[in-house]
Amino acid sequence: MEAKKAMNKDLILREKLALQRTILANQSTFLAFLRTSMYFLIAGLSLRNLLKVENSFLIEIALFITSFVIFILGTLNYFKHKKSISENKKHIGDYQLEYYEL
């Protein structure tokens, strides 16, 4: 009986740690999207000052739009995965109930 209790406790801990790693990976991915979006924004802001390009205004607008699209996609991706993670969190509850009943 004690071995089963210890096994269930280890299982709960492993599940919680895996869930935390997944949450942190999702946050890290969002920050990568944000960083990439900011790179495009900075490129758009500094293009006119660095290069003397004909139609630089159009390139700036394209970089701003790209930055905005990357930011929106990253935000949607973050919340989609956050919802999925919270739905999968319910599966750990079965192990918790089994552990606490013993």
C-alpha positions as semicolon CSV with decimal commas, in nm:
position;residue;x (nm);y (nm);z (nm)
1;M;0,000;0,000;0,000
2;E;0,287;0,239;0,084
3;A;0,455;0,169;-0,251
4;K;0,134;0,258;-0,435
5;K;0,107;0,584;-0,237
6;A;0,468;0,676;-0,319
7;M;0,419;0,588;-0,685
8;N;0,107;0,804;-0,707
9;K;0,285;1,091;-0,533
10;D;0,573;1,065;-0,782
11;L;0,327;1,054;-1,068
12;I;0,156;1,371;-0,947
13;L;0,491;1,548;-0,909
14;R;0,603;1,439;-1,257
15;E;0,275;1,555;-1,409
16;K;0,295;1,893;-1,235
17;L;0,655;1,946;-1,343
18;A;0,573;1,852;-1,702
19;L;0,285;2,097;-1,694
20;Q;0,510;2,375;-1,563
21;R;0,767;2,304;-1,838
22;T;0,492;2,326;-2,096
23;I;0,366;2,657;-1,955
24;L;0,719;2,800;-1,956
25;A;0,778;2,680;-2,312
26;N;0,456;2,851;-2,422
27;Q;0,566;3,176;-2,257
28;S;0,910;3,149;-2,414
29;T;0,755;3,099;-2,757
30;F;0,538;3,407;-2,710
31;L;0,843;3,611;-2,615
32;A;1,020;3,488;-2,930
33;F;0,725;3,607;-3,140
34;L;0,731;3,940;-2,958
35;R;1,106;3,980;-3,010
36;T;1,075;3,903;-3,383
37;S;0,788;4,148;-3,414
38;M;0,995;4,418;-3,248
39;Y;1,287;4,350;-3,485
40;F;1,062;4,416;-3,783
41;L;0,924;4,728;-3,614
42;I;1,273;4,864;-3,546
43;A;1,378;4,781;-3,903
44;G;1,079;4,979;-4,031
45;L;1,157;5,274;-3,806
46;S;1,524;5,293;-3,895
47;L;1,510;5,214;-4,268
48;R;1,477;5,574;-4,386
49;N;1,768;5,691;-4,169
50;L;2,008;5,413;-4,268
51;L;1,946;5,373;-4,640
52;K;1,868;5,614;-4,916
53;V;1,624;5,393;-5,099
54;E;1,365;5,508;-5,344
55;N;1,017;5,412;-5,220
56;S;1,149;5,352;-4,868
57;F;0,807;5,455;-4,735
58;L;0,649;5,147;-4,896
59;I;0,914;4,920;-4,749
60;E;0,858;5,078;-4,407
61;I;0,484;5,015;-4,432
62;A;0,550;4,653;-4,534
63;L;0,779;4,605;-4,232
64;F;0,521;4,762;-3,998
65;I;0,248;4,535;-4,133
66;T;0,476;4,231;-4,101
67;S;0,555;4,329;-3,742
68;F;0,185;4,364;-3,660
69;V;0,096;4,031;-3,823
70;I;0,374;3,847;-3,635
71;F;0,260;4,003;-3,308
72;I;-0,105;3,903;-3,368
73;L;-0,008;3,547;-3,470
74;G;0,213;3,512;-3,162
75;T;-0,064;3,638;-2,934
76;L;-0,322;3,404;-3,087
77;N;-0,078;3,113;-3,066
78;Y;-0,008;3,189;-2,698
79;F;-0,373;3,198;-2,597
80;K;-0,461;2,891;-2,805
81;H;-0,192;2,687;-2,633
82;K;-0,271;2,836;-2,293
83;K;-0,631;2,715;-2,330
84;S;-0,511;2,372;-2,441
85;I;-0,275;2,350;-2,143
86;S;-0,548;2,446;-1,897
87;E;-0,781;2,183;-2,046
88;N;-0,513;1,916;-2,007
89;K;-0,454;2,023;-1,648
90;K;-0,783;1,850;-1,559
91;H;-0,626;1,509;-1,623
92;I;-0,392;1,556;-1,329
93;G;-0,697;1,589;-1,105
94;D;-0,774;1,217;-1,143
95;Y;-0,435;1,130;-0,998
96;Q;-0,482;1,380;-0,716
97;L;-0,818;1,234;-0,618
98;E;-0,673;0,885;-0,621
99;Y;-0,379;0,996;-0,406
100;Y;-0,577;1,193;-0,151
101;E;-0,839;0,920;-0,104
102;L;-0,570;0,675;0,011
